[in-house]
Amino acid sequence: QADTASVVSHLIQLLQDPRVDNKTRWQAAWSLCQIAQGHPQTIDALIQLLQDPRVDNKTRWQAAWSLCQIAQGHPQAIAALIQLLHDPHVDDETRRQAAWSLGQIAQGHPQTIDALIQLLQDPHVDDETRRQAAASLGQIAQGHPQAIAALSQLLSCQELAFVGLIADHQVAS
């Protein structure tokens, strides 16, 4: 128990040290989600990593993935992931991971549903990210009228119709 606490503390220090390279921070974020389930300081450190503009997209992607492994329903983690969806400096892959993570940890969360609907309707977002937003809505927004309407609109877009149909069925269930 004491050894795990020491390892967690050291990994958190690696995340927070701006002198540490992004590859090491990526590995620390991955390691933390393996050993620090629900650990408040770990969640806080991963949120800070998500919000640090000096951190590269790969590392922010890993922080988003790690949060979905250890922060089920955590309000600050959900808020940070929503913020990442709208960050203009984040690449499509990282934005897509944030959408996926929200689909794992934000069941029925109104702000998440709204943010995913906005992402789904944003013409500047790539199709894969829109597909992920649709899939995440299908996971967390069962019966939600605005989600159903947004996914129904998605059906008019031929390339995304299949994913929209599946997500629409999940939401309507």
N, C-alpha and C positions, 0 to 999 in steps of 0.2 A: 504494500500500500504506500509506504513512504517512498519507495523507489519510483513508483508510477507518478506520484506527486512531483518528485524532483525532475523527472523526465518531462512532464507536462510543463512545468515552470521553465525549464531550459528551452523547450520548443517555442513557447510563447515569447521568450526573450529574442529568439531568432526571428520570429515574425515581426517584432517591433523595432528591431535594430536596422536603421536605414543603411548601415554600412554592409549589411549582409546582401549577397547577390540574390537575384530573383529565383534562380534555380534552387538554391538552398531554402528560400522561403516557401517555394512551391512544395518541396519535399516535407518541410515542417508542417505545412497546412494539411497535407495528406496524412502524415503520421498522427497528427492530433485527432483527426476524425476516427482513427483506428483505436485510440486509447482514452479519449476524453469525452465520452458520451454525456451530453447535458452539462458539462463543466462550465460554469458562468464566465470565468476568466478566458477560457478558450473561445467561447462564442464571441465575447467582446473583442478579443484580439483578431479573430477572423473578420469581424465586421470592420474593424479599423483597417485591415489589409484591403478589403473590398473598396473602401473609400479613399485610399491613398493613391493620388494620381501619379505618383512616381513609380508605382508597381506596374509591371507589364501585364498585358492581357492574359497570358497563360497562367500567371500566378493568381490573378483575380478570378479566372475561371475555376482554378482549384479551390480557392476560398469559397466560392459559391457552391461548388460540389460538396465541400466539407461541411458547410453549414446545413445542407439538406440532410446530411447523415447524422448530425448531432443536435439540431435546433428545432425539432418539431414544434410548430405553433409559437415559437419565440417571437414576440412582437418586434423587437429591435432587429432581429435577423430578417424578418419579413420586410420591414421598412427599408433596410439596407439593400436587399435584393430588388425591391421595387425601384429604388433610386438608381440602381445599376441598369435597369431596363431603359432608363431615360438619359443615361450618361452619353453625351455625344462623342466622347473619347474612347468608348468601349467598342471593340470589334464585334462583328456579327456572332462569332462563335461564343464569346463571353456573354453577350446578351441572350443568346439561345440557352446557355447553361443557366443563367439567372431565371429565365422563364421555366425551364425544366425543374429547377430547385423549388421554385414557388409552387409548382404543381405537386410537389412532394410534401411540403410542410405547411401550406396555408389553406387547408380545407375550409371552404365557406367564408374566407376572409374577404370582406367587401372591397377594401382598397386594392387587394391583389386582383380580384375579379375585374375591377375597373381598369387597372393598369394593363392587364392582359388583353382586355377588349381594345384599349387604345393601341397596344402593340399590334394586335391583329389587323386593325384598320389603318395603320400607318403605311402609306404608299412607299416610304423610303426604306422600309424594313425588307430584308431579303425573304424569299419564299420559305426557306427552311426555318427561319425564325418565326415566321407567321404560322407555319405548321406546328411548331412547338408550342406557341401561344394557344393555338386551337386545342392541341392535345392536353395541355395543362388545364385549360378551362374545362375540358371534358372530365378531368379528374376532380376538380375542386368546386365546380359550380352547378351541381345537379339541381335542376328545377329553377335556376336563376333566370328570370325573364330577359334581362339585357344580354346575358351570355347566349341564350337561345337565339335571340334576334341577331346578334353579331355572327354567330356561327351559321345561321340561315343565310345571311348576306354572303358569307364566304362561299356558299354553294354555287353562287353565280360565277365565281372565278374558276375556270375549268381546271387549271393545274392543281389547285388546292381542294377541289371538290371532294375527293376521296377522304382526305383527312378531316375535312369539315363535316362530312356525312357521319363518320365514326364519332367525332367529338360531339356533334349535335345529338346523336343517339344517346351517348353517355350522359349528357347534360339533361336531356328530356326525361331520362329514366328516373 
